[in-house]
Amino acid sequence: MTLYSRVRPLAFKLPAETAHVLGKRALRAVQSTWPTRAALASNYRYAHPALEVELFGTRFPNPVGVAAGFDKNAEVARALEALGFGFVEVGTVTPYPQAGNDRPRLFRLREDEAMVNRMGFNGQGMERVRGRLEREGAPQVPLGINVGKMNSSSEDEAIEDYRRVFDRLAPFADYVVVNVSCPNTPDEFDEAAPDHLRSIFETLAAENDDDVPILVKIGPDSPEDSMLELLGIVEEHDLDGIVATNTTTSREGVTSPTAAERGGLSGAPLAERSTETIRTLAKNADDDLPIIGVGGVDSAEHAYEKIRGGASLVQLYTGFVYGGPGTARRINRGLVDLLERDGFSSVEDAVGADLD
C-alpha cells in the first residue's frame, strides 16, 4: 500500500477544490529547495531512451505531461517535473486576475473516477505568472502556457486578450496553447467560430517574432464536420499542433449522482471520446501536424491508445488526482513494456500505428 493510498481517503473527505489547494501547497513546499526536489525526483522520475520525443524544436524526456488546469498560476511546475512528468502546461492564464465562477465549482465523481468542474478561468493573471517565472525560473522539462480571455470580454476584446497574454508569457514557453473550447465560461459569442479563430491566429502570428509554437485546444463535443473545418483553419494558418481534447458536457456512461452538476466532465468516461477525436484529426491532418492527447489518461494502456491513435504526447489531470504522485512513473514504465511488446523502439515509432 502506497502512502498516497492511505492519504487519499482523508483528502477526499475535503471539498475537491480545498484538497487541490492543500495539495499544491505541499508541492510548493517540496519544490522550494534543491534537496527536496532531488529527493522527490529520485523516488518518482523514470527515464528510458524509448520515451524521449523530439517535438516543437525541443526534447521531451517522456510523453506524459500535466494538462492545463492543475497548475493555473505556474506555482508548482518544478515539483511536477520532479514527480516525473515529461512536460507541464500551466494556465489557463488570462490578462488580468479573475475570480471565476462561484464555489463549489469542482466535484469528484468517485464511482466513475471522473471530475466535473466549472472553474471559469479563475487565476492570478499574466503579470503574477510572469513575475513568478522570472523569479523562480521555469522547469527543466518543456513548459506549455495555456492562454485565455477574460469572461467579460467581447469578441474583439477577446482577441486582444490572447495577444496580451501571448506577448507577456511566450518568452517563457516552449509552446503556447490557445484555449477556445472551455465549456465553463460565459457564452457571449462562439469562440470556435471560423472567422474568430482566423482573427486570433492572424493576430498571434503577427506577434510571434520568436516563432514560439502555437497550438489550439479543441473540445470533444463538436460534430465531425465542424472538427474538420477547424482542422482546415489550423492548417491554413500553419499552426504547430492541436491539443485534443478539453472537457465534455456529455454525461454518457456516467453513474455518479454528482454528474448532475453543471460543468465540464474529465477523467475515465472521457477516454474513448477523446481518443476517437484524436484518431479523426490524425486521419485527416497533414502528416506532420502534432497532436497532444488529453482526456481519460490514467494508465499506460490509455496513454498508449492515444499514441497509437495519433498523439505524439499525452496529458492528464484527473488521472493524477486519483492516481497520486506515482502516476507519471507508473504510466511511463508501462509504456516501455507496451512498446517492447509490440516491437517499437520508441514512442515516436508508435505514433499513429493504429491508423495504418
C-alpha positions as CSV (number, residue, x, y, z in Angstrom):
1,M,0.0,0.0,0.0
2,T,1.4,3.4,-1.0
3,L,1.4,6.5,1.2
4,Y,-1.0,8.2,-1.2
5,S,-3.4,5.3,-1.0
6,R,-3.5,6.0,2.8
7,V,-3.8,9.7,2.4
8,R,-6.3,9.8,-0.4
9,P,-9.4,8.8,1.7
10,L,-8.6,11.7,4.1
11,A,-8.1,14.1,1.2
12,F,-11.3,13.0,-0.4
13,K,-13.3,13.9,2.7
14,L,-12.4,17.5,1.9
15,P,-14.2,19.6,-0.8
16,A,-12.3,18.9,-4.1
17,E,-11.0,22.5,-4.5
18,T,-9.9,22.7,-0.9
19,A,-7.9,19.4,-1.3
20,H,-6.4,20.7,-4.5
21,V,-5.2,23.9,-2.9
22,L,-3.7,22.0,0.0
23,G,-2.0,19.6,-2.4
24,K,-0.5,22.4,-4.3
25,R,0.8,24.0,-1.1
26,A,2.5,20.7,-0.2
27,L,4.1,20.6,-3.7
28,R,5.2,24.2,-3.4
29,A,6.9,23.5,-0.1
30,V,8.7,20.4,-1.6
31,Q,9.9,22.3,-4.7
32,S,11.3,25.2,-2.6
33,T,14.7,23.7,-2.1
34,W,17.0,21.7,-4.3
35,P,17.4,18.7,-1.9
36,T,13.7,18.2,-1.5
37,R,13.2,18.4,-5.3
38,A,16.0,15.9,-5.8
39,A,14.5,13.5,-3.2
40,L,11.2,13.7,-5.0
41,A,12.8,13.0,-8.3
42,S,14.8,10.0,-7.0
43,N,11.6,8.4,-6.0
44,Y,9.3,9.2,-8.9
45,R,11.3,10.1,-12.1
46,Y,11.7,7.3,-14.6
47,A,13.9,7.7,-17.7
48,H,14.2,5.4,-20.7
49,P,15.5,6.3,-24.2
50,A,12.4,4.9,-25.8
51,L,10.3,7.5,-24.1
52,E,12.1,10.6,-25.5
53,V,10.2,12.7,-28.0
54,E,11.5,15.4,-30.2
55,L,8.8,18.0,-30.9
56,F,8.4,21.7,-31.3
57,G,12.2,22.0,-31.6
58,T,12.8,20.6,-28.1
59,R,13.3,17.3,-26.3
60,F,10.6,15.9,-24.1
61,P,12.1,13.3,-21.7
62,N,8.9,11.4,-21.8
63,P,5.5,11.8,-23.4
64,V,3.4,12.1,-20.2
65,G,2.6,15.7,-19.2
66,V,0.3,17.6,-16.8
67,A,-2.7,19.2,-18.5
68,A,-3.7,22.9,-18.1
69,G,-6.0,23.5,-15.1
70,F,-3.9,21.7,-12.5
71,D,-1.3,24.5,-12.1
72,K,-3.1,27.6,-13.3
73,N,-0.6,30.1,-12.0
74,A,2.7,28.3,-12.6
75,E,3.2,27.7,-8.8
76,V,4.3,24.1,-8.8
77,A,5.8,23.3,-12.3
78,R,9.2,22.3,-10.9
79,A,7.6,19.9,-8.4
80,L,5.6,18.3,-11.2
81,E,8.8,17.9,-13.1
82,A,10.4,16.2,-10.1
83,L,7.4,13.8,-10.0
84,G,8.5,12.5,-13.4
85,F,6.2,14.3,-15.8
86,G,7.9,15.0,-19.2
87,F,6.3,18.4,-19.6
88,V,4.0,20.8,-17.8
89,E,1.3,23.0,-19.2
90,V,0.3,25.9,-16.9
91,G,-2.9,28.0,-17.1
92,T,-5.3,28.9,-18.4
93,V,-3.8,32.4,-17.9
94,T,-5.8,35.5,-18.6
95,P,-4.7,39.1,-19.0
96,Y,-5.9,40.2,-15.5
97,P,-6.8,38.4,-12.3
98,Q,-10.2,36.7,-12.5
99,A,-12.3,35.1,-9.7
100,G,-14.0,32.6,-11.9
101,N,-17.3,31.1,-11.0
102,D,-18.8,30.8,-7.5
103,R,-17.8,27.9,-5.3
104,P,-18.4,25.0,-5.1
105,R,-17.2,24.6,-8.7
106,L,-15.1,21.4,-8.6
107,F,-16.6,18.0,-7.9
108,R,-15.4,14.4,-7.7
109,L,-17.3,11.5,-9.3
110,R,-15.6,8.7,-7.4
111,E,-17.7,5.9,-8.8
112,D,-16.6,7.0,-12.3
113,E,-13.0,8.1,-11.5
114,A,-14.0,11.4,-13.0
115,M,-14.4,15.1,-12.1
116,V,-16.8,17.9,-13.1
117,N,-15.5,21.5,-13.0
118,R,-17.0,24.9,-13.7
119,M,-14.0,26.9,-12.5
120,G,-14.5,29.7,-15.1
121,F,-10.8,30.7,-15.8
122,N,-10.0,31.7,-12.2
123,G,-6.5,32.8,-11.9
124,Q,-4.0,35.4,-10.8
125,G,-3.4,37.0,-14.3
126,M,-0.5,37.2,-16.6
127,E,1.7,39.6,-14.6
128,R,1.7,37.4,-11.5
129,V,2.5,34.4,-13.6
130,R,5.3,36.3,-15.5
131,G,6.8,37.5,-12.2
132,R,6.8,34.0,-10.7
133,L,8.5,32.6,-13.8
134,E,11.1,35.4,-13.8
135,R,11.8,35.0,-10.1
136,E,11.7,31.2,-9.7
137,G,12.5,30.0,-13.2
138,A,10.8,27.5,-15.5
139,P,11.1,23.8,-15.0
140,Q,13.9,21.9,-16.9
141,V,11.2,20.0,-18.9
142,P,9.3,21.7,-21.6
143,L,6.8,24.3,-20.4
144,G,3.5,24.9,-22.2
145,I,1.4,28.0,-21.4
146,N,-2.4,27.9,-22.0
147,V,-3.9,31.3,-22.7
148,G,-7.5,32.5,-22.4
149,K,-9.7,35.5,-22.4
150,M,-11.5,37.5,-19.6
151,N,-15.0,36.3,-19.0
152,S,-16.4,39.8,-19.6
153,S,-14.6,40.3,-22.9
154,S,-16.5,40.9,-26.2
155,E,-15.4,39.1,-29.4
156,D,-13.0,41.9,-30.3
157,E,-11.7,42.3,-26.8
158,A,-11.1,38.5,-26.6
159,I,-8.6,38.7,-29.5
160,E,-6.7,41.5,-27.7
161,D,-6.8,39.3,-24.5
162,Y,-5.0,36.5,-26.3
163,R,-2.5,38.9,-27.8
164,R,-1.7,40.5,-24.4
165,V,-1.1,37.1,-22.7
166,F,0.9,35.8,-25.6
167,D,3.1,38.9,-25.7
168,R,3.9,38.7,-22.0
169,L,4.4,35.0,-21.5
170,A,5.5,33.5,-24.8
171,P,9.2,34.2,-24.0
172,F,9.0,31.6,-21.2
173,A,7.1,29.0,-23.2
174,D,8.2,26.0,-25.2
175,Y,4.7,26.2,-26.7
176,V,1.6,28.2,-26.3
177,V,-2.0,26.8,-26.4
178,V,-5.0,29.0,-27.4
179,N,-7.9,27.8,-25.3
180,V,-11.2,28.4,-27.2
181,S,-13.0,25.3,-26.1
182,C,-13.7,25.7,-22.3
183,P,-17.4,24.9,-21.5
184,N,-17.3,26.8,-18.3
185,T,-17.0,30.4,-19.5
186,P,-19.9,32.8,-20.5
187,D,-21.4,32.1,-23.9
188,E,-21.2,35.7,-25.1
189,F,-20.1,34.6,-28.6
190,D,-18.9,31.5,-30.3
191,E,-15.2,31.2,-29.5
192,A,-14.7,28.5,-32.1
193,A,-16.4,30.3,-34.9
194,P,-14.2,30.1,-38.1
195,D,-13.8,33.9,-38.5
196,H,-13.0,34.4,-34.9
197,L,-10.3,31.7,-35.0
198,R,-8.8,33.2,-38.1
199,S,-8.6,36.6,-36.3
200,I,-6.9,35.1,-33.3
201,F,-4.4,33.1,-35.3
202,E,-3.5,36.1,-37.5
203,T,-3.1,38.3,-34.5
204,L,-0.8,35.9,-32.7
205,A,1.2,35.2,-35.9
206,A,1.9,38.9,-36.2
207,E,3.2,39.0,-32.6
208,N,5.3,35.8,-32.9
209,D,8.7,37.2,-33.7
210,D,10.5,34.3,-31.9
211,D,8.5,31.6,-33.7
212,V,7.1,30.1,-30.4
213,P,5.0,27.1,-31.4
214,I,1.3,27.9,-31.2
215,L,-1.4,25.2,-30.7
216,V,-5.2,25.3,-30.3
217,K,-7.2,23.3,-27.7
218,I,-10.4,21.8,-29.0
219,G,-13.4,20.2,-27.3
220,P,-14.8,16.7,-27.9
221,D,-18.4,17.6,-28.4
222,S,-18.3,19.2,-31.9
223,P,-19.7,17.2,-34.9
224,E,-17.1,15.8,-37.2
225,D,-17.7,18.4,-39.9
226,S,-17.0,21.2,-37.5
227,M,-13.9,19.5,-36.2
228,L,-12.6,19.1,-39.8
229,E,-13.4,22.7,-40.6
230,L,-11.3,23.8,-37.6
231,L,-8.5,21.4,-38.7
232,G,-8.6,23.2,-42.1
233,I,-8.2,26.6,-40.4
234,V,-5.3,25.3,-38.3
235,E,-3.5,24.1,-41.4
236,E,-4.4,27.2,-43.3
237,H,-2.6,29.3,-40.7
238,D,0.3,26.9,-40.2
239,L,-0.4,26.3,-36.5
240,D,2.0,24.0,-34.8
241,G,-0.4,21.5,-33.4
242,I,-3.7,20.6,-31.6
243,V,-4.5,19.7,-28.1
244,A,-7.4,17.2,-28.1
245,T,-9.5,17.4,-26.0
246,N,-11.0,19.7,-23.5
247,T,-13.7,18.5,-21.0
248,T,-17.1,17.4,-22.2
249,T,-20.6,18.4,-21.4
250,S,-21.9,14.9,-22.1
251,R,-22.7,12.6,-19.2
252,E,-22.9,9.4,-21.3
253,G,-21.9,6.3,-19.3
254,V,-21.6,8.2,-16.0
255,T,-23.3,6.8,-12.9
256,S,-22.4,9.1,-10.1
257,P,-25.2,11.4,-8.8
258,T,-22.7,14.2,-8.7
259,A,-22.7,14.1,-12.5
260,A,-25.8,16.3,-12.4
261,E,-23.6,19.3,-11.5
262,R,-23.1,21.7,-14.3
263,G,-19.7,21.9,-15.9
264,G,-17.1,20.0,-17.9
265,L,-16.5,16.4,-17.3
266,S,-13.0,15.0,-17.2
267,G,-11.5,11.6,-16.3
268,A,-12.1,8.0,-17.3
269,P,-15.5,8.5,-19.0
270,L,-13.9,10.9,-21.5
271,A,-11.2,8.4,-22.6
272,E,-12.9,6.8,-25.6
273,R,-14.5,10.0,-26.9
274,S,-11.1,11.8,-26.6
275,T,-9.2,9.0,-28.4
276,E,-11.8,9.0,-31.2
277,T,-11.3,12.7,-31.7
278,I,-7.6,12.2,-31.9
279,R,-8.0,9.5,-34.5
280,T,-10.3,11.6,-36.6
281,L,-7.9,14.5,-36.5
282,A,-4.9,12.4,-37.2
283,K,-6.5,10.6,-40.2
284,N,-7.4,13.9,-41.8
285,A,-4.4,16.1,-40.8
286,D,-1.2,16.7,-42.6
287,D,1.3,14.1,-41.7
288,D,3.5,16.4,-39.7
289,L,0.8,18.1,-37.5
290,P,1.4,17.1,-33.9
291,I,-1.5,16.2,-31.6
292,I,-1.3,16.3,-27.8
293,G,-3.9,13.8,-26.4
294,V,-5.7,14.5,-23.2
295,G,-8.9,13.1,-21.7
296,G,-9.1,10.0,-19.5
297,V,-5.4,9.2,-19.4
298,D,-4.9,7.2,-16.1
299,S,-2.9,4.2,-17.2
300,A,-0.2,3.2,-19.6
301,E,-2.8,1.4,-21.7
302,H,-4.9,4.6,-22.1
303,A,-1.8,6.7,-22.9
304,Y,-0.7,4.1,-25.5
305,E,-4.2,4.0,-27.1
306,K,-3.9,7.8,-27.7
307,I,-0.3,7.5,-29.0
308,R,-1.3,4.7,-31.4
309,G,-4.3,6.8,-32.4
310,G,-2.1,9.7,-33.5
311,A,-1.0,11.6,-30.4
312,S,2.7,12.5,-30.1
313,L,2.3,13.4,-26.4
314,V,-0.4,12.9,-23.8
315,Q,-1.6,14.9,-20.8
316,L,-3.6,14.2,-17.6
317,Y,-5.1,16.0,-14.7
318,T,-7.9,13.8,-13.2
319,G,-5.9,10.7,-13.6
320,F,-3.2,12.4,-11.5
321,V,-5.7,13.3,-8.8
322,Y,-6.9,9.7,-8.5
323,G,-3.6,8.1,-9.1
324,G,-1.3,10.2,-6.9
325,P,2.3,11.2,-7.1
326,G,3.5,7.9,-8.7
327,T,1.2,8.3,-11.7
328,A,3.8,9.5,-14.2
329,R,6.3,6.9,-13.2
330,R,3.7,4.1,-13.4
331,I,2.5,5.2,-16.8
332,N,6.0,5.6,-18.3
333,R,7.2,2.2,-17.1
334,G,4.1,0.7,-18.5
335,L,4.6,2.4,-21.8
336,V,8.1,1.0,-22.2
337,D,6.7,-2.5,-21.6
338,L,4.0,-1.9,-24.2
339,L,6.4,-0.6,-26.8
340,E,8.7,-3.6,-26.3
341,R,5.8,-6.0,-26.5
342,D,4.8,-4.5,-29.9
343,G,8.3,-4.2,-31.3
344,F,8.5,-0.4,-31.3
345,S,11.9,1.1,-30.5
346,S,10.4,4.4,-29.3
347,V,7.2,6.3,-28.6
348,E,7.8,8.2,-31.8
349,D,7.6,5.0,-33.8
350,A,4.3,4.1,-32.3
351,V,2.5,7.4,-33.1
352,G,-0.4,6.7,-35.4
353,A,0.2,2.9,-35.6
354,D,-3.5,2.2,-35.5
355,L,-4.2,4.4,-38.5
356,D,-2.3,2.3,-41.0
